[in-house]
Amino acid sequence: MAQVVATKLLHNSFVSTASSGSLNSQIEKIKPSGFASKVLSSYNGRISPSHHRVLTVTARRAADLQVVPVTPEDVPKIEEQMYQSKEVLPSSKGMWSKPIVKRKTKIVCTIGPSTNTKEMIWKLAEAGMNVARMNMSHGDHASHQKVIDLVKEYNAQSKDNVIAIMLDTKGPEVRSGDLPQPVNLISGQEFTFTIKRGVGTADCVSVNYDDFVNDVEAGDMLLVDGGMMSLLVKSKTEDSVKCEVVDGGELKSRRHLNVRGKSATLPSITEKDWDDIKFGVDNQVDFYAVSFVKDAEVIHELKNYLKSCGADIQVIPKIESADSIPNLHSIITASDGAMVARGDLGAELPIEEVPLLQEEIIRMCRSMGKAVIVATNMLESMIVHPTPTRAEVSDIAIAVREGADAVMLSGETAHGKFPLKAVNVMHTVSLRTESSIMGGGTVSSLNQAYKNHMSEMFAYHATSMSNTLGTSIVVFTRTSTMAVILSHYRPNGTIFAFTDEKRVQQKLALYQGVCPIYMEFSEDSEETFANALAVLKNQGMMKEGEHVALLQSGKQPIWRFQSTHNIQVRKV
């Protein structure tokens, strides 16, 4: 407690030493610059002298953060500039230098034919991948086992990086059957879907779901591949659904089918999914992304199963069905986070609702301290093109600004032509966007649910202190709890989370702003603190003379009594 009070007095003395005249000047110096002034300052030579005084405050910051590169060759250049830029604000007596800039928003990469080799996984990791995702809708256990083994091999060899493993279940997908050749659907023509097996003609095809006829009604809009084609249901019989083509196209085998505004009455976890989940337990994956979750009962069922297996695997429901929206709060409460799966979400609901739902899901996860991933179509054009559309760049920036823990690449890295360039674009756009908002905001309000918990209180005040002093935060954890809580408050500096548990290190790879580091703990706290600061210095994460806020709190005490919590400021 004394350390907290001492720090507060130090801060107060810094403010009170100025006279009333110089106080305004001091406040003006430490006030974060706006985005517009950072942009304008790059045109300093073209602006009249009367504007010079306003722009000089932000001149150096803008110069350090100019253009977002989108090619692998440019990435080291911008990172070197940002790493050399030690000041968020102009230096002044009493202000400490800011820590090295690291990307806070994490990147989830789907591994597929384009990236399932040792060479590519290593390159993805070095380019910025934080989580390797396996889509169980494709491939078999043997191919996924190969990827898991390669990621684990990378983690064993890497000294300063770690990749988490995510297994994404297939879920109860409704698909059309096989066709001998693609069928060209023309607007206005009739086309039939049937639950009879083995049908594939120019005007009729099978569906793999026996209750398909019961789930649809005349007037429903049937979408193929998320809206690439659409058909209006006209009538139905005991085994067939007759439709009129609204938006035509080429219908191929095994296409994904949705009914606008409705979800299939299939169970969220199928028999195949349970086999895949058992596969994940055997391989100790870190996360399950569960497809087409409709209610919290599915989450409870899976968590109970994992508990019976003694498996420490976090459950991330994919919000992608119409039925999940009314149950959103209970689903996220029961889970460890959520994924905004915008593809099927935009097929089952009007597309204009998707941006609003994305913002709401992120807000809800943030308020509960849960991880949130934004997924689908983020860099879709880069599956075949080496550069993104400008709308895709804005899409990434919006997700970062809204507070997502992670952004995800699907086909871009699974089967795309430019997987490494896609990761580099996501990395640099996220980094640039973060630099525009870092230091400009205040600590998010202490959530009402947290106010009775000492650990959350200390995380809140540690964040406020580190933002005021311009430092990073060091925390020691064996359960990940304290690092996750700190991540919720989004401190400006990096959260260096030291742990002596490999599984905890991997789990923390998903959380925004957390840099998880594995290190053996000593019986002596001071020795461990010194070792941790030495690691940060030796790996170039901090420089000698910089300060760091060291937080001791959490549900499981390490080197302290249960009733004792403290925040220290130490010099590297």
N, C-alpha and C positions, 0 to 999 in steps of 0.2 A: 504493500500500500504506500509506503514511504517513497518508493521509486516512482510511482505514478504521480504523487503530489509534487515531488522534486521536479519532475519533467514539466508539469503544468506551471510551476513557479518560473522555470527557465524560460518557457514560452512567454509568460506574462511579462517577465523582465525585458525580453527582447522587444516587445511592443511598447512598453512604458518608457524605455530609455529615450525615445524620440520626443522632441518638443511637439507642440500642437501643429506647428508649421511643417516640420519634417515628417510628422506622422502621416499626413496625407500623401506626401511623396513616397514614404515607405509602403503604404497601402497600394499606391499606384504601381509600384515596382513589382509587388508580389501578386497583383491581380492577373489571372490567366487571360491571355489574349484571345479574342474571338477568331473564328475561322476566316471571316472576311478580311480582317487585318493581316492575317498570315499570308493570304493570297495576294493582297494588295502590296505587301512589302516586297514581293519579288519584282514589282514594277517601280521600285523606289526611284530610279533614275528619271522616270517619266512623270513623276508627281511634283506638284509645286512645292516650294520651300515651306509654305504654311502647314503642310501636312507632315513635314519631316519629323517633328518632335513626337507625334503620335506613333509613327511607324518604327522609330529606332528601337523602341522597347522590344519589338518582336522580330527585328531584322535577322538576328542570328538564328533564332528558332525556325523561321521560315526557310532560311537558306539550308538548314540541315535537313529539312523535310520537304523536298520539292516535288519530284515526279515519281509516281508509282511505276516501277518497271514491270513488264509482263514477259520478259524473257529470262531464261536461266542465267545468261551471262551478266545481266544487270543486277541480280540479287545480291551478290557479295558487295557490290559498290554501295548500294543504299544501306545495307546492314553495317558496313564499315563506317559510313558517315554517321549513322544513328548511334553506333557504339561509341564513337569518338565524341559525340555531343553529350557532355556530362550535365548540362544545365537545362532544366525545364524553364527556369526563369533566370534573369540576369543575376549574377553573383552579387551578394551584399553581405556585409558583416553579420555573422550570426546565422546565415542560411547555409545548410549543408548541401553538398553536391548530390545530384540525383543518381540512382543506380543505373546500371547498364539496361538498355531497352531490350526486352524480349517480347515476342508475340504472345499475347495472352489467350486469344481465342484459339481453340484446338481444332485440328483437322482430322476428320474420319475418312479413311480411304477404303473403298471396296476393292478387294483383291480378286482378280479374274485372269483370263488367258493372257492379257497384256502385261500383267505384273506378278505372276505367281512363281517367278524364279528368284533365286538367292540374290542375284545381281540387282534386279529391279526392287525387291523389298529393301535392300540396303540403300539404294538410291532414293526411294520414296522416304525412308526414315531420315536421311540426311537433308532431303528437300523440305521436310516439315511435317510428315505424317506423325500423328500422335496415337491414333487408334486404327488397327487393321480390322476391317469388317469382312466377314464371310457370309455371303448371301446363300442360304440353304435352299433357295429355289433353283439354284444351278449347281452343277457339279455333284460329286459323291463324297462319302466320308474319306476315301483314300486321298482325293485331291485336296480336301480341306485339312486333312492331317498333315500333309506336306507343308502347307502354308503355316499352320500352327507351329510345327517344328522349326521352320525357318525363322519365324518371329522370336521364338524362344531362344534360338541360337544367337540372333542379333542382340537380344537383351542380355545374354550371358557375356557377350564380348564388349558391349558398349559401356563406357565408363561414365558418360554424362548424359545419356538419353535412355528412354524406355518407351516401348510400344505396348499399349494395351490390346487385348483381343476381344472382339465383339462377334457374337454369333447371332445372325438375324434369321428368325424362323420364317418358313414359307407361308404359313397360315392357310386359312380356308379359301383359296383362290377359286373363282369360277372361271373356267376357260372353255373355249370352243374346241371341238375335236380335230382330228387330222383330215386334211384335204389332199387329194392326189396332186393338185396343183392350185396355185392361188386363184381366187375368184374375184373378178372385178365387179364391185357393187356400184350401181348407177342410181342416182337420186330418182325416187318415184317407183322403183321396182319392188316387187314383193320378195321377201326372203324369210325362211323358216328356221327356227332353232328347235331341236327335238331332244328328249332325254333318252331316245333309243340309241343304243351303242352302235358304233361303226358306220354311221351315216356321214357321207361327205360328197355332195354333188354341187352343181352350179347354183341351186336354189334352196339347199337345205344342208345343215351341218349339226352334228351331235354336240351336246353340252355335258360336262363331266359332273353335273350336280342334279341329283334326282328330284329335289324340291324346287327346281328352277321354275317349273310351271306354277307352283303354288305361291311363289314369292312375287310374281309379276302380275300386273293387271292391265287391261286395255287403257291406253293413254299414257303408260309409263314410257320414259325415254331410256333406251338401252344404248350404252356407250361401249365402243370397242377400243381397247388400248388407251383408256383414259380420255377418249374424245376424238381420237383420230378419225373415227367413223361413228355415226349415230343412226339409230333405227327407232321408229315409233311403233310400240306394240298396238296392233289393231284388234287381235282376237286370240283366243287360246282354246285348245282341246285338252284331253286327258294327258297327252304326252307331247304336245307341240305348242309353240308360240309363234304366231304369224305376225310379221312386222312389215313396215314400209320403210325403205331406205330414205333417210333425210339427207345425211351427208355421206356421200359414197367414198370409195377408195378400194385398195387391194386387200382383200381378206386372206390371210395366210393361216396356217395350222396353229392351233393352241394359242389363240389370242385371248387376252384378259378381258372379261366382261363385267360391267357395272350397271346397276340400275340407278338412275339419278334420284337421290333423296332416300334410298333404301339400302339396307345391308342384308347380306345373305344370312339365313337362319342356321348356318353351320357353326359348330363350336370353334372358338378362337384358337384352341390348341388341338390339332389333329393328331392322328396316330403317328404320322411321319414326323410331326413336330416333337412328339414325346421321344421318339428315337433320336432325333437331333439334339434334344436337350440332354439326354443321357450321354451322348457323345461329348457334349460340352462339359458335363460334370467330370467325365473321365479325363478330359484334357485340361481341366482347371482354367477355363476361359474366364474373363473378367466381367463381361456383360452379356445379357440376353436382350436383343431387341425383339419384342413380341408383336407379331403382325395382327391387325384387325381386332384389337382389344375393344370390347363393347362395354364392359363394366368391371368393377373392382374385384368381383368374385374370381375372375381368371387370374388376377395378380396374386390374390391370397392362396389360390390353389397351387400355383407355381412356387410361391415362396415357402409354403408348407412342405412341398416335395423337396426343395433344395435344403431346407432345414433338416429333414429326415435323412438326407444324404450327407449332411455335414459340409455342404458346399457353400463357400463364401462368394456368391456370384450376384451381381446387382441386376435388377430387372428394370428395363426401360421399355414401356409400352409405346407402340407406334400409334399416334392419333391419326387415323386415316379412314374411319368409317363414320357414317351419319349417326349411328347409334351411340358412338362414344362421346359426342358433344354434350348431351344432357347430363352425362355422368362424369364429366371432365374432372371436377374437383375431387370426387371420391377415388377416381382412377389414379390421379397424381399423388394423392395422400397415401395410397397403399403402395406406391412404387418408389423407385430410387431416382426417378426423373421422367422425361418424356422425349419423344422424337416427333417433330412436326413433319409427317410424311405427306407432302403436299400433292403428290401425284394422285393417289386414290381419293384423298380428301377433296380435291378439286373435281373429281369425277362423280362422287356421291353427293356433293353439295355444289351450289352455284359458285363458279370460280371467283366472283367478286367478294365472296365471303372469306376466301383463303387468307389474304393479307391481314384481315381483322382477327381471324382465328389464330394466326401465327403470333401476332402481337399479344393476344390474350393468353395463349399457352405459355409464352415466354414470361409474361408478367406473373402468371400463377406459379410457375416453377420457381421463379426468383423469390416470390414472397414466402414460399415454403422451404427455401434453401435446397432445391432439387436441381439436378443437372438437366439441361435442355439442349437438344440438337435440332438444327434446321437442315432439312434434307430435300432432295429431289430437284432436278433441273437447274442446279446452281450454276453449272458451266456446261450445259448440255451441248452447246455448239462446238465445244472443244473435243467432243468425241471424234469429229472429223476435221476440225479447223484448228490451226496453231494459235489463234488469238480469240479472245472472247468477244461477245457483243457488249456494248456499253451498258445495256440493260442488265446483263448478268453481273457485271462489275458492281452496279448499283445494288443489285439484289444481295450480294455478299456484304456490302457496306451497311445496308439496312439491318441485316441479321446481327451484325456486330454491334451496331448502335442500339438495337433493341435489347441487347444483353445476353445473346445466346452463348452458352458455354462452348459449343462446337458447331462447325459447319461441315457438311458431308458431301463427298464425291461418290457417285454410283458408277454409271457406265463410263464416265470420264476416265476413271483409273482401271475399271474392270476389263473393258474391251476397247477402249478408245485408242486413237493413234498417237495422242500426245499426253500420256499420263503425268510425266514429270513437269511439263509446262503447265498443266492444269493445277498441280499442287503449288507450283511457284506463283501462279496468279493468285490463288486463294491466300497464300502466305503473305504476299506483298500488299494486296488490297486490305487484308485484315490488319496488317501492321500499320499501314498508312492511316486507315480509319481510326484505329486506336490512338495514334499519335495526335489526332485532331480533337479527341475528347478527353485525353489524359490530363488531369490537373484542372480541368474546366468545371468539374461537377463536385457536388458534396457527397458525403457518405450517405447511402440509402438509409432511410429511417429504420430505427430498431423495431423489428416486427413485433406486434403485440404478443404473439405466441412465444417470443424469445425473452420477454422482459423478466420472467421469473427464473431464468437460468443464468448462473454466474458465468459459464463459459461463453455464452452468446454476448453477454454484456462486455466481457473483456475483449472479445473479437471486434466488437463495434468500436470500442475505445482505442484498441491497438491500431485499427484501420485509420481512425481519425488522427491519431498521433503520428503514424507513419506518413500520412498525406501532408500534415502540417510541416513535418521536419524534412520531407523529401527522401525518405529511406525505404528500403525493402523490409520485408518481415521474415524472420526465421522462426519456425515452429518445429517441435519434435513430437512425433505421433506414432502410435502403434495400432491405431484403429482407423485413422483417416478423418475422424470426426472434426478435430479442430481446424485442419486445413480446409475441409469442405465448408465449414462455417465462415472462415475468413474469405474464401472465394465468393460466398454469397454477398459480402459487403463490397466487393470489387475495389480493393485498394489500388492506388496508382502504381505502387511498386510491385515487384514480383514477390510471390509467397514461396519462399524456399522451405519445402516440407521435407525434413529429414526423418527417415524411418529405418528401422532394422528389420522390417518385414517386406520381402519382395512382392508379395501379393498386394500389399497396401500401396507400394510404389507404383505398380501397374495401374491400380484402380484410380489413383489420383491423376493419371495422365489425361483423363477426360475433362477435368475441372478447370474452368477459366482462371487464368492468372497463377496457377499452381505449377511450380517446378519441383517435381518429386525427386529426391536424391536418396539412394540407399547408402547407409553407413552403419557400421557396428557401433552400438552405444557402450560407453564405459560405465562402470559403477559410480564414477565420480562425475558430477554434473559439470563442474568447471572444465575438466579435461575434455568432455564431450563438446561443450560450447567452443572451446579453442580449436578442436579438430574440425568442427563444422565450418568455422570461419576460415580455417586454413584450406579446406576443400573449395570454398567459394572463391578464394583468392587464387589458388593454384589452377583452377579450371577457367579462370578468366571471367567468372560471373560477377565478381566485385573486385575493386581495386583497393590497394592499401591506403588507409586514411579515410575511406568511406565509412559511414555509420549505418547501422542496421537495428531495427526494433526486434527484440527477442521476446517472444511471448511464451509463458508457461501457464497453461490452463488446459481444460478438457475433462472428459469423463474418467479417464484412466490416468492417475497421477504418475509422473516420471520425475524422480528426484525431488519430490515435494510432498507435503501433507495434503490430504484431501481438501482441507479447508483453506489452503493457501494458493493464491493465484497472483502472478506478477507480470509486469511489462518492464523490460530493461532496454536501454539504448547503449549499444556497444560499438567500439571502433575496430575496424578490420586491421 
